[in-house]
């Protein structure tokens, strides 16, 4: 914890979670989240990718972490849909249809 404090880091930084770093790299390798600058920077234009990803997690809290810390924090140009146990039953078909088309 002292090292985090000294470097003004955060425990929620994805650099402390090797699987999130690997997921980010996999997405970038597939062209998802890549910008014209090539690094996912905020000021760059997103590159349109024809690839899609379906991510399964055992726990909803892990999806929360992926959404907040990876997608919103490091890859804001990535558009995504979320379907989990809290998604109303009436909305699920629409989400699946949007993902498939």
DSSP file (Angstrom, degrees, kcal/mol; ACC not computed):
  #  RESIDUE AA STRUCTURE BP1 BP2  ACC     N-H-->O    O-->H-N    N-H-->O    O-->H-N    TCO  KAPPA ALPHA  PHI   PSI    X-CA   Y-CA   Z-CA
    1    1 A X     >        0   0    0      0, 0.0     4,-2.4     0, 0.0     5,-0.2   0.000 360.0 360.0 360.0 -35.5    0.0    0.0    0.0
    2    2 A X  H  >  +     0   0    0      1,-0.2     4,-3.0     2,-0.2     5,-0.2   0.903 360.0  53.3 -62.5 -39.7    2.9    2.3    0.7
    3    3 A X  H  > S+     0   0    0      2,-0.2     4,-2.1     1,-0.2     6,-0.2   0.906 108.5  49.8 -62.8 -40.6    4.2    1.9   -2.8
    4    4 A X  H  4>S+     0   0    0      1,-0.2     5,-2.7     2,-0.2     4,-0.4   0.919 112.5  47.8 -60.9 -43.2    0.7    2.8   -4.2
    5    5 A X  H ><5S+     0   0    0     -4,-2.4     3,-0.9     3,-0.2    -2,-0.2   0.914 110.9  50.8 -64.0 -43.3    0.7    5.9   -2.0
    6    6 A X  H 3<5S+     0   0    0     -4,-3.0    -1,-0.2     1,-0.2    -2,-0.2   0.866 116.2  40.2 -64.4 -36.8    4.3    6.9   -3.0
    7    7 A X  T 3<5S-     0   0    0     -4,-2.1    -1,-0.2    -5,-0.2    -2,-0.2   0.382 109.2-121.8 -92.9   4.6    3.5    6.6   -6.7
    8    8 A X  T < 5 +     0   0    0     -3,-0.9    -3,-0.2    -4,-0.4    -4,-0.1   0.838  63.2 150.8  56.4  34.3    0.0    8.2   -6.3
    9    9 A X      < -     0   0    0     -5,-2.7     2,-0.4    -6,-0.2    -1,-0.1  -0.259  41.6-125.8 -87.1 178.2   -1.4    5.0   -7.8
   10   10 A X    >   -     0   0    0      1,-0.1     3,-1.7    -3,-0.1     6,-0.2  -0.970  11.7-134.0-128.3 142.6   -4.8    3.4   -7.2
   11   11 A X  T 3  S+     0   0    0     -2,-0.4     5,-0.1     1,-0.3    -1,-0.1   0.745 109.3  60.2 -63.4 -22.5   -5.6   -0.1   -6.1
   12   12 A X  T 3  S+     0   0    0      3,-0.0    -1,-0.3     2,-0.0     2,-0.2   0.442  74.9 120.4 -86.6  -0.3   -8.2   -0.1   -8.9
   13   13 A X    X   -     0   0    0     -3,-1.7     3,-2.0     1,-0.2     4,-0.1  -0.458  68.4-133.3 -64.3 132.4   -5.6    0.5  -11.6
   14   14 A X  G >  S+     0   0    0      1,-0.3     3,-2.0    55,-0.3     7,-0.4   0.684  98.2  79.6 -65.4 -15.4   -5.8   -2.4  -14.1
   15   15 A X  G 3  S+     0   0    0      1,-0.3    -1,-0.3     5,-0.1     3,-0.1   0.709  89.3  56.7 -63.0 -17.7   -2.0   -2.7  -14.0
   16   16 A X  G <  S+     0   0    0     -3,-2.0     2,-0.5     1,-0.2    -1,-0.3   0.435  99.7  64.7 -91.0  -1.0   -2.5   -4.6  -10.7
   17   17 A X    X>  -     0   0    0     -3,-2.0     4,-1.9     1,-0.1     3,-0.9  -0.879  65.5-167.3-126.5  97.7   -4.8   -7.2  -12.3
   18   18 A X  H 3> S+     0   0    0     -2,-0.5     4,-2.4     1,-0.3     5,-0.1   0.814  87.1  56.2 -57.2 -34.1   -2.9   -9.2  -14.9
   19   19 A X  H 3> S+     0   0    0      2,-0.2     4,-2.2     1,-0.2    -1,-0.3   0.854 106.8  49.1 -70.4 -32.8   -6.0  -10.7  -16.4
   20   20 A X  H <> S+     0   0    0     -3,-0.9     4,-2.5     2,-0.2    -2,-0.2   0.884 111.1  50.0 -70.9 -37.7   -7.5   -7.2  -17.1
   21   21 A X  H  X S+     0   0    0     -4,-1.9     4,-2.3    -7,-0.4    -2,-0.2   0.918 112.1  48.4 -63.1 -42.7   -4.2   -6.2  -18.7
   22   22 A X  H  X S+     0   0    0     -4,-2.4     4,-2.5     2,-0.2    -2,-0.2   0.895 110.7  50.7 -65.1 -40.2   -4.3   -9.4  -20.8
   23   23 A X  H  X S+     0   0    0     -4,-2.2     4,-2.5     2,-0.2    -2,-0.2   0.917 110.1  49.9 -63.4 -43.2   -8.0   -8.7  -21.8
   24   24 A X  H  X S+     0   0    0     -4,-2.5     4,-2.5     1,-0.2    -2,-0.2   0.925 111.9  47.8 -60.4 -44.6   -7.1   -5.2  -22.8
   25   25 A X  H  X S+     0   0    0     -4,-2.3     4,-2.7     2,-0.2    -2,-0.2   0.896 110.7  51.5 -65.1 -40.0   -4.2   -6.4  -25.0
   26   26 A X  H  X S+     0   0    0     -4,-2.5     4,-1.5     2,-0.2    -1,-0.2   0.922 110.8  48.2 -61.9 -44.6   -6.4   -9.1  -26.6
   27   27 A X  H  <>S+     0   0    0     -4,-2.5     5,-2.9     1,-0.2     4,-0.3   0.926 113.1  47.6 -61.5 -44.9   -9.1   -6.5  -27.4
   28   28 A X  H ><5S+     0   0    0     -4,-2.5     3,-1.5     1,-0.2    -2,-0.2   0.898 108.4  54.8 -63.9 -40.2   -6.4   -4.2  -28.9
   29   29 A X  H 3<5S+     0   0    0     -4,-2.7    -1,-0.2     1,-0.3    -2,-0.2   0.815 107.9  50.5 -62.7 -29.7   -4.9   -7.1  -30.9
   30   30 A X  T 3<5S-     0   0    0     -4,-1.5    -1,-0.3    -3,-0.2    21,-0.2   0.451 123.3-107.0 -85.7  -1.4   -8.3   -7.7  -32.4
   31   31 A X  T X 5S+     0   0    0     -3,-1.5     2,-0.6     1,-0.3     3,-0.6   0.571  75.4 138.4  87.5   9.6   -8.7   -4.1  -33.3
   32   32 A X  T 3 <S+     0   0    0     -5,-2.9    -1,-0.3     1,-0.2    -2,-0.2  -0.799  75.8   6.7 -92.1 120.9  -11.2   -3.3  -30.6
   33   33 A X  T 3  S+     0   0    0     -2,-0.6     2,-0.3    14,-0.3    -1,-0.2   0.475  92.3 142.6  88.6   2.6  -10.5    0.0  -28.9
   34   34 A X    <   -     0   0    0     -3,-0.6    13,-2.6    -7,-0.2    -1,-0.3  -0.574  31.8-163.0 -77.7 138.4   -7.8    0.9  -31.3
   35   35 A X  B >   -A   46   0A   0     -2,-0.3     3,-1.3    11,-0.3    11,-0.2  -0.630  38.8 -94.3-112.9 174.9   -7.6    4.6  -32.3
   36   36 A X  T 3  S+     0   0    0      9,-2.5    10,-0.1     1,-0.3    -2,-0.0   0.788 129.9  52.6 -61.6 -26.3   -5.9    6.4  -35.1
   37   37 A X  T 3  S-     0   0    0      8,-0.2    -1,-0.3     4,-0.1     9,-0.1   0.657 109.9-131.6 -80.8 -16.1   -3.0    7.0  -32.7
   38   38 A X  S <  S+     0   0    0     -3,-1.3    -2,-0.1     3,-0.1    -4,-0.0   0.488  85.4  82.5  85.4   3.2   -3.0    3.3  -32.0
   39   39 A X  S    S-     0   0    0      2,-0.0    -5,-0.1    -5,-0.0    -3,-0.1   0.388 100.7-107.6-123.9   4.6   -2.9    3.5  -28.3
   40   40 A X        +     0   0    0      1,-0.2    36,-0.3     5,-0.1    37,-0.2   0.702  58.2 168.6  78.2  18.7   -6.5    4.0  -27.2
   41   41 A X    >   -     0   0    0      1,-0.1     3,-1.0    34,-0.1    -1,-0.2  -0.258  42.8-123.2 -66.6 154.3   -5.8    7.6  -26.2
   42   42 A X  T 3  S+     0   0    0      1,-0.2    -1,-0.1    -7,-0.1    -2,-0.0   0.821 106.3  54.4 -67.4 -32.6   -8.8    9.9  -25.4
   43   43 A X  T 3  S+     0   0    0      2,-0.1    -1,-0.2    -8,-0.0     2,-0.2   0.411  92.5  90.3 -86.7   3.2   -7.9   12.5  -28.0
   44   44 A X  S <  S-     0   0    0     -3,-1.0     2,-0.3     1,-0.1     0, 0.0  -0.606  81.5-105.6-101.1 159.0   -7.7   10.2  -31.0
   45   45 A X        -     0   0    0     -2,-0.2    -9,-2.5     1,-0.1    -8,-0.2  -0.648  39.1-116.2 -80.7 135.3  -10.4    9.0  -33.5
   46   46 A X  B     -A   35   0A   0     -2,-0.3     2,-0.4   -11,-0.2   -11,-0.3  -0.432  21.9-129.1 -70.9 146.5  -11.6    5.5  -32.9
   47   47 A X        -     0   0    0    -13,-2.6     2,-0.4   -16,-0.1   -14,-0.3  -0.812  24.7-117.5 -93.7 133.8  -11.0    3.0  -35.7
   48   48 A X        -     0   0    0     -2,-0.4     2,-0.4   -16,-0.1   -16,-0.0  -0.589  34.5-167.5 -75.0 126.3  -14.1    1.0  -36.8
   49   49 A X        -     0   0    0     -2,-0.4   -18,-0.1     2,-0.1   -17,-0.0  -0.919  24.0-153.8-116.3 141.0  -13.6   -2.7  -36.1
   50   50 A X        +     0   0    0     -2,-0.4     2,-0.2     2,-0.0    -1,-0.1   0.453  67.5 103.8 -88.6  -1.3  -15.8   -5.5  -37.5
   51   51 A X        -     0   0    0    -21,-0.2     2,-0.3   -20,-0.1    -2,-0.1  -0.526  50.7-167.9 -83.8 148.4  -14.9   -7.7  -34.5
   52   52 A X        -     0   0    0     -2,-0.2     2,-0.4   -20,-0.0    -2,-0.0  -0.943   6.2-150.7-130.7 155.2  -17.2   -8.4  -31.6
   53   53 A X        -     0   0    0     -2,-0.3     2,-0.6     2,-0.0   -26,-0.0  -0.981   5.2-158.9-128.7 138.3  -16.5   -9.9  -28.2
   54   54 A X        -     0   0    0     -2,-0.4     2,-0.5     2,-0.0    -2,-0.0  -0.975  17.9-164.1-114.8 116.2  -18.8  -11.9  -25.9
   55   55 A X        -     0   0    0     -2,-0.6     2,-0.4     2,-0.0    -2,-0.0  -0.889   3.3-165.0-109.5 122.6  -17.5  -11.9  -22.4
   56   56 A X        +     0   0    0     -2,-0.5     2,-0.3     7,-0.0     3,-0.1  -0.877   8.6 178.9-105.9 137.6  -18.7  -14.3  -19.8
   57   57 A X        -     0   0    0     -2,-0.4     3,-0.1     1,-0.1    -2,-0.0  -0.980  29.8-141.7-133.2 148.0  -18.1  -13.9  -16.1
   58   58 A X  S    S+     0   0    0     -2,-0.3     2,-0.4     1,-0.1    -1,-0.1   0.800  90.8  45.0 -75.6 -28.8  -19.2  -16.0  -13.1
   59   59 A X  S >> S-     0   0    0      1,-0.1     4,-1.1    -3,-0.1     3,-1.0  -0.945  71.5-140.9-123.5 138.1  -19.9  -13.0  -11.0
   60   60 A X  H 3> S+     0   0    0     -2,-0.4     4,-1.9     1,-0.3     5,-0.1   0.827 102.6  65.2 -60.7 -33.0  -21.7   -9.7  -11.8
   61   61 A X  H 3> S+     0   0    0      1,-0.2     4,-1.8     2,-0.2    -1,-0.3   0.817  97.2  55.2 -63.0 -29.7  -19.1   -7.8   -9.8
   62   62 A X  H <> S+     0   0    0     -3,-1.0     4,-2.6     2,-0.2    -1,-0.2   0.890 105.7  51.2 -70.1 -37.9  -16.4   -8.8  -12.3
   63   63 A X  H  X S+     0   0    0     -4,-1.1     4,-2.7     1,-0.2    -2,-0.2   0.883 107.3  54.5 -62.7 -36.9  -18.5   -7.4  -15.1
   64   64 A X  H  X S+     0   0    0     -4,-1.9     4,-2.8     2,-0.2     5,-0.3   0.912 109.6  46.9 -60.3 -42.8  -18.7   -4.2  -13.0
   65   65 A X  H  X>S+     0   0    0     -4,-1.8     4,-2.3     2,-0.2     5,-0.9   0.929 112.9  48.0 -66.1 -46.3  -14.9   -4.1  -12.8
   66   66 A X  I  X>S+     0   0    0     -4,-2.6     5,-2.7     3,-0.2     4,-0.9   0.925 116.0  45.3 -60.1 -44.2  -14.4   -4.7  -16.5
   67   67 A X  I  <>S+     0   0    0     -4,-2.7     5,-2.7     3,-0.2     6,-0.3   0.954 123.2  32.0 -64.8 -51.1  -17.0   -2.1  -17.4
   68   68 A X  I  <>S+     0   0    0     -4,-2.8     5,-0.8    -5,-0.2    -3,-0.2   0.956 128.6  31.6 -75.4 -51.6  -15.7    0.6  -15.0
   69   69 A X  I  <5S+     0   0    0     -4,-2.3   -55,-0.3    -5,-0.3    -3,-0.2   0.821 131.7  24.4 -84.2 -31.6  -12.0    0.1  -14.8
   70   70 A X  I  XXS+     0   0    0     -4,-0.9     4,-2.3    -5,-0.9     5,-1.3   0.900 128.1  32.1 -97.7 -60.9  -11.2   -1.3  -18.2
   71   71 A X  I  ><S+     0   0    0     -5,-2.7     4,-0.8     3,-0.2     7,-0.3   0.960 131.1  30.2 -68.1 -52.5  -13.8   -0.1  -20.7
   72   72 A X  I  4<S+     0   0    0     -5,-2.7     4,-0.2    -6,-0.3    -1,-0.2   0.864 128.1  42.3 -74.7 -34.5  -14.7    3.3  -19.3
   73   73 A X  H  4<S+     0   0    0     -5,-0.8    -2,-0.2    -6,-0.3    -3,-0.2   0.876 134.0  10.0 -80.9 -39.3  -11.3    3.9  -17.7
   74   74 A X  H  <5S+     0   0    0     -4,-2.3    -3,-0.2     1,-0.1    -2,-0.1   0.616 133.0  36.9-118.5 -18.4   -8.9    2.8  -20.5
   75   75 A X    ><< +     0   0    0     -5,-1.3     3,-1.9    -4,-0.8    -2,-0.1  -0.414  58.5 155.1-135.1  59.3  -11.0    2.2  -23.6
   76   76 A X  T 3  S+     0   0    0    -36,-0.3    -1,-0.1     1,-0.3    -4,-0.1   0.675  70.0  65.7 -66.2 -15.7  -13.7    4.8  -23.7
   77   77 A X  T 3  S+     0   0    0    -44,-0.2     2,-0.4   -37,-0.2    -1,-0.3   0.623  79.9  99.9 -79.7 -10.8  -14.1    4.5  -27.5
   78   78 A X    <   -     0   0    0     -3,-1.9     2,-0.4    -7,-0.3    -3,-0.1  -0.615  63.8-151.0 -78.5 126.8  -15.3    0.9  -27.2
   79   79 A X        +     0   0    0     -2,-0.4     2,-0.3     2,-0.0    -2,-0.1  -0.787  24.4 172.0 -94.0 143.1  -19.1    0.6  -27.5
   80   80 A X        -     0   0    0     -2,-0.4     2,-0.4     2,-0.0    19,-0.0  -0.977  28.6-140.8-149.2 159.0  -20.6   -2.3  -25.6
   81   81 A X        -     0   0    0     -2,-0.3     2,-0.5     2,-0.0    -2,-0.0  -0.921  18.8-150.5-117.6 147.5  -23.8   -3.9  -24.6
   82   82 A X        +     0   0    0     -2,-0.4     2,-0.4     2,-0.0    13,-0.0  -0.979  16.3 175.2-126.1 129.6  -24.3   -5.5  -21.2
   83   83 A X        +     0   0    0     -2,-0.5     2,-0.2    12,-0.1    -2,-0.0  -0.964  22.8 138.2-131.4 114.4  -26.6   -8.4  -20.4
   84   84 A X    >   -     0   0    0     -2,-0.4     3,-2.0     4,-0.0    -2,-0.0  -0.772  68.7 -72.2-141.1-173.2  -26.6   -9.8  -16.8
   85   85 A X  T 3  S+     0   0    0      1,-0.3     4,-0.1    -2,-0.2    -2,-0.0   0.704 126.8  56.9 -60.8 -20.8  -29.0  -11.0  -14.2
   86   86 A X  T 3  S+     0   0    0      2,-0.1     2,-0.4     3,-0.0    -1,-0.3   0.537  79.8 107.9 -89.2  -5.7  -30.1   -7.4  -13.5
   87   87 A X  S <  S-     0   0    0     -3,-2.0     5,-0.1     1,-0.1    -4,-0.0  -0.578  82.0-109.8 -71.6 126.3  -31.2   -6.8  -17.1
   88   88 A X    >>  -     0   0    0     -2,-0.4     3,-1.7     1,-0.1     4,-0.9  -0.279  21.3-123.8 -57.9 140.8  -35.0   -6.8  -17.3
   89   89 A X  H >> S+     0   0    0      1,-0.3     3,-0.6     2,-0.2     4,-0.6   0.844 110.2  58.2 -55.8 -36.7  -36.4   -9.8  -19.1
   90   90 A X  H 34 S+     0   0    0      1,-0.2     4,-0.3     2,-0.1    -1,-0.3   0.709 107.0  47.8 -67.7 -20.2  -38.2   -7.6  -21.6
   91   91 A X  H <> S+     0   0    0     -3,-1.7     4,-1.9     1,-0.1    -1,-0.2   0.612  90.9  81.1 -94.3 -14.8  -35.0   -5.9  -22.6
   92   92 A X  H <X S+     0   0    0     -4,-0.9     4,-2.6    -3,-0.6     5,-0.2   0.900  89.2  50.5 -64.5 -44.2  -32.9   -9.1  -23.1
   93   93 A X  H  X S+     0   0    0     -4,-0.6     4,-2.6     1,-0.2    -1,-0.2   0.911 110.5  51.2 -61.3 -41.6  -34.1  -10.0  -26.6
   94   94 A X  H  > S+     0   0    0     -4,-0.3     4,-2.4     2,-0.2    -1,-0.2   0.900 110.4  48.7 -61.8 -41.8  -33.5   -6.5  -27.9
   95   95 A X  H  X S+     0   0    0     -4,-1.9     4,-2.2     2,-0.2    -2,-0.2   0.926 112.4  47.8 -65.1 -45.0  -29.9   -6.5  -26.5
   96   96 A X  H  X S+     0   0    0     -4,-2.6     4,-2.3     1,-0.2    -2,-0.2   0.911 112.0  50.4 -62.2 -42.2  -29.2   -9.9  -28.1
   97   97 A X  H  X S+     0   0    0     -4,-2.6     4,-1.4    -5,-0.2    -2,-0.2   0.913 110.3  49.2 -62.9 -43.8  -30.7   -8.7  -31.4
   98   98 A X  H  < S+     0   0    0     -4,-2.4    -1,-0.2     1,-0.2    -2,-0.2   0.886 111.8  49.6 -63.5 -38.7  -28.5   -5.6  -31.4
   99   99 A X  H  < S+     0   0    0     -4,-2.2    -2,-0.2     1,-0.2    -1,-0.2   0.917 111.8  47.6 -66.1 -42.3  -25.4   -7.6  -30.6
  100  100 A X  H  <        0   0    0     -4,-2.3    -1,-0.2     1,-0.2    -2,-0.2   0.716 360.0 360.0 -74.0 -20.7  -26.1  -10.1  -33.4
  101  101 A X     <        0   0    0     -4,-1.4    -1,-0.2    -5,-0.2    -2,-0.2   0.381 360.0 360.0-113.0 360.0  -26.8   -7.4  -36.0
